[in-house]
Amino acid sequence: MARENEPAAAGARAIVVDLIVAVIVFTLGLVVGWDSVRLGAGWASDGPQAGYFPFYIALLICICSAVVFGQGLLKLKTDRGIFVNAGQFRKVLVILLPSVAYVLGVQLVGIYVPSAVFIGLFMRLVGKYSWLRSALVGGGVAVISFLMFEIWFKIPLPKGPLERLLGF
């Protein structure tokens, strides 16, 4: 039987992930702080300069991430909990990989066709709906979105070859 704070399965330790995220967030805080100083992080005669508030937000971000990193170092030897097991990671990938494919699809062929495919496949594969219902809802959402944004509100969204073929 596994003792408390010991992993039941193999995987990345949660504390190591905490340390990595703390370093990433600290680095982002440094970048924002540096750019805020470049813009002007002081107080001018007419009030705060452009980088004043972002500088102090970046400072708070750096302080908080340093605290998280310090806490992580203190628990590094004792905390053996894992961040995610294989089953949980698979569930994340079921959402992440299609989402990445969707974003790439939007860049390549516009927003409407990838949206229809994304919604339809999610309904079918994750929601276990019939192919017909999935196709109808995915296509319907894409058509309604097209009508609403392109025709009624006159807001152009990324289009691909299908929309060009239709004259839009």
Summary of the structure (lengths in Angstrom):
residues: 168
radius of gyration: 24.0
end to end distance: 64.0
largest distance: 67.4
contacts: 460
relative contact order: 0.10
helix: 69%
strand: 4%
